[in-house]
């Protein structure tokens, strides 16, 4: 019998690494660990497990599998179908062993088997919908599973994500992500340090793009735009931070395609753990995605006071002025925007101050954490001992 009187919360996560949705989860954890006995089921050890353990979260592991984010092949479907019964059973075991009161499914691949396990256990489940589903088969499966009574609430990272799951029995609400404005903040000292470590000249103008090497991130748009920019401003460099997803053939093929594009003054530096310093070393960040619910790196850049050129995805149209937006896949438009912004130092510095103020005023973590606490409280009424007067 567990002697800890706090309710039990089981998190479900399909990635072992720290991409956007996983960082959102870590940002939420401090608001959960004081009030809940928190456990997490992961596909394996890695960055996320280490970060969770550092916050006192009990980690459990099961082979979850990796599937294309864009379109599921028949092989993907077969692999997912084969793993689902085992994952349902493993989750059901953890719900019972850890005396779980609420399951929190933090990524799309966990929604189906998480809901089935919760239904069998008679335990409520919450879904956190971070990414738009691009594959019709996946969306059909998710919408079907959403009719299970165990699913109480779907938290969506954006109105577009909420619209994708509209009309379902569970309550769907939008809770915009927040950003740690203390960790992500202006730091001029990081600029010379990072540039020196990367071998970038002091007089260079540096553009960055942060994200996994997957087609929807459109790193190819930046690489195609860069030669057009360098015709006018040869001191322009680009830094791509991110790597191909292991086990995803589409991501691996896309990474290979990127290597065939112009690489002059282009650095592909893989996944970084020093993202605040890296952002502070850039002159501009580019978000070239074709679909996003955030993206989180947009908020992180704004908190660092870094201007962002973005496609009109996620919250970009809400947070950025029109002259910082460009159409999806339009390398010429991106090149024109870079040519306008890179030499305009005073303009960039003025935008940096305004964006930092916006982040401090509207994008901090506290509203995000409070909103999720209220969502959970609505699902889990206070226990008898919690409702007694002091």
N, C-alpha and C positions, 0 to 999 in steps of 0.2 A: 504494500500500500504506500503510495507516495505521500510523504509528510508535508510537502510544500502545498499550502492552501491556494496558491494562485492558479487560475485557469490554465489549461494546457493548450498551446498553440503549435500546430505543425505546419511548417512552411514546405512547399514543394517547388523545386527549381530544376530546370532541364540543362542548365549550363554550369560548368565548374569555374568559368572565367568571369571577369568583371566587364561585361558589356553594359549597355544602358539600363536595362531592366534590373540587372543584378546590383548595379550601383544604387538605383532607386530603393531596392530592398535594404541595402546596407544603411542608407540614409534614414530609413524608417525604424531600424532595429532599436536605437536608443529609446524610442518612445514605446517599445514593446517589452523590452527585457525586464523593466522594473515591475510591470503589471502581469506578465505571463511567464510561465515555464515554456521557453521557446526551444523547439527542436526543428531540424531541417533535414529533408531527404534530398540528396544530391547525386549526380551521376558518378562522382569520384572526387578524390582529393584535388586540391588546387587553390588558386587565389581566393575564391569565394569561401571555401571551407575554412581556410586560415583566418580570414577576416571575421567570419561568424564565430569561430571558436574564441577569438580575441574578445568578443563581446559576451561570452558565456553561453553561447548557443550549442546545444548538443547536436552533433552531426552524424547522420546515418547515410549509407551509400547503397545504390542499386544501379545496375546498367540501364540507362534510360534511352540511349541511342541518339543519333543525330540525323536530322532530316533537312532537306532543302527548305530555305525560308520562302522561296518564290513559288515553285511548282513541285508537287510531290509526284515522284515516279511510282510505277507499280512496285518496284523494289522497296521504296520508302514505305508504301502502304503495307506491304507484306511484313516488313521488319517491325513496323509499329504494331500491327495486329498480333504478331507473335509475342511481343514484349508486354502488351497490355494486361493479360491475365496475371502475369507475375508481378507487375507493378501494382495492380489492384490488391493482390494478396499482401505484398510487402507493406503497402500503405495501410491496409486494414490492420495488419499486425502492429504497426507503430501506433495507430490510433488507440488500440486497446492497451498495449504495453505502457505507453507514455501517458495514458489517461487524458487523451486529447479532447478538448471541448470545441475547438474550431480548427478547420483545415484552411490554409491560406495558399492557394495555387498562384504562383507568381509569374508563370510563363505559359504560353499557349500549348506547348506539347504536354503539359501536366493537367490540362483542364479535364479531358475526357476520363482518364483513369483515376484522377483525383476525385472527380464527382462520383464515379461508380463506387469507389472505396468508401467515401463518406456516406453514400446512400446505404450501403450494406451495414455500416457501423451505426447508422442513426445519428450521425454527427453533421452539423451544418458546415458548409464550405463557402468560401468567398473566392472569386476569381479577380485577379488584377490584370487587366487587358492593356498591355503596353504597346503592342505592334499591330498594325492593320494586317488582316489575313489576305494575302494575295492569291491564294490557291482555293478554288471553289470546293474541292473535296474536303479540305480542312475546315472551311467555314461551315459546310453542311454538317460535318461531324460535331463541331462545337455547338452549333445552334440546336442540334438534336439533343446533345447531352445537357443543354441548358434547361430542358424541361424536367430534369430530375428534381424532386422536391427538396433534396438536400442543399441545392444551390440557392442561397438566400440573396446574395448581392453580387453584381459585377461592377467593379471599380474600373473606370476607363480613364486613360491618360489624356484624352482629348475628346472634343465633341465628335470628331470623325470616327474615332473608335467606338464611341457610344452609339452613333448612328448605325454602324455596321452590325451591331447586336440589338437593334431596336425591335420592339414588338415581342420580346421574349417574356415569359412569366416572371423571372427574377427582376428585382429592382436594379436598374442600371443608372449609375451616376458618374459624373465627370469630376475627377480630383486632379487638377494640374500638378505636375511635379514641382518640387522646390530644389534649391541648390544650397550647398553649404557655403555661405558667403564669407566665412572665416577662412576655410581652406582655400577656396577660390577667391582671390583678391589681387589687386595690383601689387606687383613685386618687381620693381625695376632692376634689382640686383640679379634676378634670374636670367635676364636677357643676355648679358655678355658671357655668363657661365655656360648656358646651354649652347649658344652659338659657337663658342670656342670648342666645346666638347664634340659638336657635330662637324667641325671644320668649315663653318660658314664665315665668309669674310665680314669684317665689321661694317663695311659700307653696303652690304646686301640688303635688299628688301625681301622679306620672307613671308610666304603664304603657306598656310597649313590646312590639311584636311585630316580629321580624326574619325576613324571608324573601321569596323571589320571590312576586309576586302570581299565585298559581296556586290552583285550588280546594282542593287537598288541604291547603294551609296554613290555610285557614279563618279568614282575617282577618275575615270577616263575623261570626263568632261574637263576637269582641271588640267590633266596632262595634255589634252589636245589644245586647250587655251594657252598654255604656257609659252609655246614658241611664238604665238602672235604677240604676247606681251613682251617677250625678250627682244623682238625686233625693235621696239621703241625703248625698252628699259632692260638692257642686257644684264644688269646687276640683280635681276629677280630670281629667287630660288623658291622651290616648293618642297615641303616636308609632308610625307604621308605617314601618319601614325596609325598602325593597325596591321593585322595579319589575316591570312586566309583561315577559315574555320576548319579545323581538323575533322575529318569524317564527312565533310560536305563536298561532293564532287563538283557542284556548280561553283562554289566559292574557290576551289582549287583551280578550276579552269579559268575563272575570271582573273585570278591573281597572275596566271601565266599570260593572259592577254594584256594585262597592264604592263608587263615587262617588255612587250613588243612595241609599246608607245615611246615617244621621245623621252629620254632619261637625262638629258643635259641639265645640270644643276637641279636634279631631283634626288631627294633622299627618301628611301623607304626604310623607316626605322623600327618597324614592328610595333608590338604593344608596349605601352609605356606606363610605368607606375608613378612617374613624376609629372602628371598631366598639368597641374597648376603652373609649374615652372615652364613647361613647354609652351603653354598658351601665352605666358608672359614674354616669351622669346619671339613671338610672331608679330608681324605688322598687321596681318589680316587673317581671319579664319574663313574658310569656304565650307559651306554645307551645300552639296550638290545633289542631295537625295531626291528620288522621285516620289517617295511616300515615307512619312514619318508621323509619329504621334507627338514627339517632342521637338527636336531631339535633345537629349540631355546636354550634349556638348555645347549646344547653343546657349543654354542657361549658364553653363560653366564659363564660357567665353565672356558673356556679358558681365558676370560677376568679377572677372579679371579686368574689365574695362577694355576688352578687345573687340573692335568692330568686326562684324560678320557679314559676308556676302552670302546670301542664301537663296535657294529656290523657295517658292511659296508653299512650303510644307509645314505641317504641324502648327506650332505657335509663331513661326517666323513672321507671317503677315500682321499678327497682333503686336509683336514686340519690336519689329524693325521698321524704319521708314522705307518708303517705296524705292528710294534710290539705292538701297542695299539688297534689293531683290532682283533675281534674274530667272528666266524660264528654264524648266527642266531640260537638260541635254543640250542647251544652247551654248556651245563653247565660245562663239563669237561674242555673244552678249556678256558672258563672264569675262572674256578678255577686255572688252570695252569698259566694264565696271572696274576691273583691276587697274587698267590704264588711267582711269579717272581718280581712283582712291589712293593708289600707292604713292604717287608724288605729292599728294596733298597732306602734308604732315600736320599742319594746324587743324585741318578738317578732321583728320583721324583722331587727334588728341581731344578735340572738342566732343566728338562722338563718344570717345572712350569715357570721358567724365559723365556724360549723360547716361550711358548704358550702365555704368557702375551704380549710379544713383537709382536707376530703374530696378536693378537687381536687389539692392538693399531695401528698397521700398516695397517691392511687389513679389519677389521671387525667393524669399528666404524659406528655410526648411520648416519653421514653426507652423505656418498655416497648413502645409501639407501633412505634417505629422498629426496635428490636432484633428484634421478632417478624417484621417484614417482611424484614429482612436474612437471618434464618434460613430463611424461605420461599424466598427467591431462591437462597440457598446450596444448598438441597436440590435445586433444579432445575438449577443450574449447578455441577457439581463443579469443584474447583480446577484451574486450568490447570497443566501440568507445571512451569512456572517458579515458580508460586505454592506448590507442594508441596515444593520443595527445602528442606532444612534450611539455616539461616543459617550 
